[in-house]
Amino acid sequence: MIMAEVQAWAGTPGGIAVWLTSLFGLIFGSMLLSVDRRIRLGREAALIALLAAVASATRVLFAALPNIQPVTLLILMIGLHLGARRATAVAMLTALISNMALGHGPWTFYQALAWACVGSSAAVLRPLLVNWDGTKVRIGMMAVLAFIWGFLFDWIVSLSALALYQSFEAFLTFIIAGLIFDALHAV
């Protein structure tokens, strides 16, 4: 009887949100641990700390403007030029540091993972985003990728609101109502 109730709850929006947040928290923790082991102390750690501080400061400074997020573009550029590992480290630190001022919650995991995906996608798509000798960024391709991530990032982070709305219809309404803000982020 109790197992049937747990299975029924697991299929509700609240249950799905709890499972997603738990899963994202575990992924976040494992990424944070793996990034810590691979990054050497010294210049590399200082560079990552500096980039995370700049990203966090810009996020806090732009918080008053609706969904204007230069962090996404910054992490996209870090992934392109420094690789997925460093972009992931900056993404994790930026989410943690900036949310100290803006407020922590389950969305912190979602933000960190979404930004890690942004940086990793730029690293993976590097051959398409730079010219043949790697000296110039193809602005058109980069703009398309940034535009796509403007929407994807917001939708990934919006998954944290699933527990709040407790119904798929209300969550879908939330997503539709936020499209104008998603478009601002994408632009």
C-alpha positions, 0 to 999 in steps of 0.5 A: 500500500505504501509503495503504491502511494510513493509510486503515485506521488513520484509521477506528480509534478511535485514528485518529479521536481524532487527527483530532478532536484535530487538528480541535479544535486548529485550531478552538481556535487560530482561535477564539483568534486571532479573539477576540483581534482583536475584543476592545478593550483596556481595560475589556472586556479587563479584564472578560474577564480577571477573569471568566476568573480567577474561572472558573479559580479556581472550577474549581481549587477545586472539582476535589476534588468529583466533576464539580461544575463551576460554570464551565459555569453561569458561562459560560452566564450570560456568554453570556446577558448578554455575548454569544457573543464574550465567552463564547468568550474566557472559555471559552478562557482558563478552559481554558488557565488552569485546566489550568495547575493541573489538567494540560494534554492534548488534553482542553484543546481539547475543554473550551474548545470545549465551553464556547465552545458553552455560552456561544454557545448561551445567546447564541443562545437569549437570546430564550427565556431572558429575559422580553420586556423583558430584565430577568429570566432565565427560571430554568426555561428556564435550568435546562433548558439548563444540565441539557442542557449538563451532559451534552453538555459531558462527552460532548464532552470525553470524545471526547478519551479515544477514543485511550486506549481504542482501541475503540468498545466500551471508549469506550461503556463509558467513557461509560456508566460516567460517566453518574452523573458527567455527572448530577452535572454536569447537576444 
